[in-house]
Amino acid sequence: METPDLVGSLAGTLTTVSFIPQVIKTWRSQSASDISYGMFLLFSLGVLLWLIYGASIHSMPIVLANSITLVLSLSIIAMKLWFERNAA
């Protein structure tokens, strides 16, 4: 693997892994009241665009990192919706 791919893989790993504590905290607390829909929706759209970009240039580090990040981000949105509906 060449240096740019290594850097991309490391960057993707770190930014993707950074979402895991939030997913775990949200799941354990059964609350996402402090989560902003606007921020997570815009972020998810940005990640989706990065995923499309990565696929278009055939960059596996970009595709892999953004695929996982998109799943994590959307799971936080889904939990927020779920917990809000069940709290009522």
C-alpha positions as CSV (number, residue, x, y, z in Angstrom):
1,M,0.0,0.0,0.0
2,E,1.3,3.4,-0.9
3,T,1.7,6.3,1.5
4,P,-1.4,8.2,0.4
5,D,-3.5,5.1,0.8
6,L,-2.0,4.5,4.3
7,V,-2.7,8.1,5.4
8,G,-6.3,7.8,4.0
9,S,-6.8,4.5,5.7
10,L,-5.6,5.9,9.0
11,A,-7.7,9.0,8.7
12,G,-10.8,7.0,7.8
13,T,-10.2,4.6,10.6
14,L,-9.9,7.4,13.2
15,T,-12.9,9.4,12.0
16,T,-15.0,6.3,11.7
17,V,-14.1,4.9,15.1
18,S,-14.8,8.3,16.7
19,F,-18.5,7.7,16.2
20,I,-18.5,4.4,18.1
21,P,-18.5,6.0,21.7
22,Q,-21.5,8.1,20.7
23,V,-23.5,5.1,19.4
24,I,-22.7,3.1,22.5
25,K,-23.6,6.1,24.8
26,T,-26.9,6.7,23.0
27,W,-27.8,3.0,23.1
28,R,-27.0,2.6,26.8
29,S,-28.7,5.7,27.9
30,Q,-31.7,5.1,25.7
31,S,-31.7,8.8,25.0
32,A,-30.6,11.0,22.2
33,S,-32.3,14.2,23.3
34,D,-29.1,16.2,23.0
35,I,-28.4,15.0,19.5
36,S,-29.2,17.5,16.7
37,Y,-31.2,16.2,13.8
38,G,-29.9,19.0,11.6
39,M,-26.3,18.3,12.3
40,F,-26.6,14.6,11.9
41,L,-28.6,14.8,8.7
42,L,-26.2,17.3,7.1
43,F,-23.3,15.2,8.3
44,S,-24.8,12.0,6.9
45,L,-25.4,13.8,3.5
46,G,-21.8,14.9,3.5
47,V,-20.6,11.4,4.3
48,L,-22.9,10.0,1.5
49,L,-21.3,12.4,-1.0
50,W,-17.8,11.4,0.2
51,L,-18.8,7.8,-0.4
52,I,-20.0,8.6,-3.9
53,Y,-16.8,10.5,-4.6
54,G,-14.7,7.6,-3.3
55,A,-16.5,5.2,-5.4
56,S,-16.1,7.4,-8.5
57,I,-12.4,7.6,-8.1
58,H,-12.1,3.9,-7.0
59,S,-10.6,4.8,-3.6
60,M,-11.2,1.9,-1.2
61,P,-10.1,3.8,1.9
62,I,-12.7,6.5,1.2
63,V,-15.4,4.0,0.3
64,L,-14.9,1.8,3.3
65,A,-14.5,4.6,5.9
66,N,-17.5,6.5,4.7
67,S,-19.7,3.4,4.3
68,I,-19.1,2.5,8.0
69,T,-19.5,6.1,9.1
70,L,-22.7,6.5,7.2
71,V,-24.1,3.4,9.0
72,L,-23.1,4.7,12.4
73,S,-24.4,8.2,11.8
74,L,-27.8,6.9,10.5
75,S,-28.0,4.5,13.5
76,I,-27.7,7.5,15.8
77,I,-30.6,9.3,13.9
78,A,-32.6,6.1,14.0
79,M,-32.1,5.7,17.7
80,K,-33.1,9.3,18.3
81,L,-36.3,8.7,16.4
82,W,-37.0,5.4,18.2
83,F,-36.3,6.7,21.7
84,E,-38.4,9.9,21.1
85,R,-41.4,7.9,19.8
86,N,-41.2,5.4,22.7
87,A,-40.8,8.1,25.3
88,A,-44.2,9.5,24.5
